[in-house]
Amino acid sequence: MITQEKLKLFVHYRGDLDMWSRTGKEHERNFMASSDWHLIDLLLQDANVIARGLGSKERTELAWERLRQNCESEQVIEEIFRVSESGI
């Protein structure tokens, strides 16, 4: 489940998994798995598809479903969209 804290950590490292794994603090690496990192990356892609109208109806529905199933709250979904727009 993606939380505000996990998303903040992702943003702190500018989405750079390698930098996080090399320079991240031990408690940060223990708090978030690389699978969470990859999921955030996928959710950002989903937000981009939705916001820009790039996908088919089915692809858009899949993106919304994945966001709802994997984000802790509506606030996290909103933050995913904001981060996606920022270009990280």
C-alpha positions in Angstrom: 0.0 0.0 0.0 1.4 3.4 -1.0 1.3 6.0 1.8 2.1 9.7 2.0 5.4 8.8 3.7 6.5 6.3 0.9 5.6 8.9 -1.7 7.6 11.6 0.1 10.6 9.3 0.2 10.2 8.6 -3.5 10.1 12.3 -4.2 13.0 13.0 -1.9 15.2 10.7 -4.1 13.6 12.1 -7.2 12.4 8.7 -8.2 16.0 7.4 -8.5 15.9 3.8 -7.2 19.6 3.4 -7.5 20.4 6.5 -5.5 17.9 5.4 -2.8 19.4 1.9 -2.6 23.0 3.3 -2.5 22.7 6.4 -0.3 19.4 5.9 1.5 19.5 5.6 5.3 18.9 2.1 6.7 15.6 3.0 8.2 14.4 4.3 4.8 15.4 1.1 3.1 13.7 -0.9 5.8 10.6 1.2 5.6 10.0 0.8 1.9 10.7 -2.1 -0.4 11.9 -1.9 -4.0 8.5 -3.3 -5.0 6.9 -0.2 -3.5 9.3 1.9 -5.5 8.3 0.2 -8.7 4.6 0.5 -7.8 4.9 4.2 -7.3 6.6 4.5 -10.7 3.7 2.6 -12.3 1.1 4.7 -10.5 2.8 7.8 -11.8 2.6 6.5 -15.3 -1.1 5.7 -14.7 -1.7 9.3 -13.5 0.0 10.6 -16.6 -2.2 8.4 -18.9 -5.3 9.7 -17.1 -4.3 13.3 -16.9 -3.3 13.6 -20.5 -6.0 11.3 -22.0 -3.4 9.0 -23.5 -5.1 5.7 -23.0 -8.2 3.9 -24.3 -11.2 3.8 -22.1 -10.2 0.3 -20.8 -6.6 1.5 -20.1 -7.9 4.6 -18.2 -10.3 2.4 -16.1 -7.4 0.0 -15.3 -5.3 3.0 -14.2 -8.0 4.3 -11.9 -8.5 0.8 -10.5 -4.8 0.4 -9.8 -4.6 3.8 -8.1 -7.6 3.1 -5.9 -6.4 -0.4 -4.9 -2.8 0.6 -4.1 -3.1 4.0 -2.5 -3.9 4.5 1.2 -6.3 7.4 0.6 -7.7 9.9 -1.8 -5.0 12.3 -0.6 -2.3 9.9 -1.8 -4.0 9.7 -5.2 -4.1 13.4 -5.4 -0.4 13.6 -4.5 0.4 11.0 -7.2 -1.2 13.2 -9.8 0.7 16.3 -8.5 4.1 14.4 -8.5 3.3 13.1 -12.0 2.6 16.7 -13.2 5.9 17.9 -11.7 7.9 15.5 -14.0 9.7 13.4 -11.5 
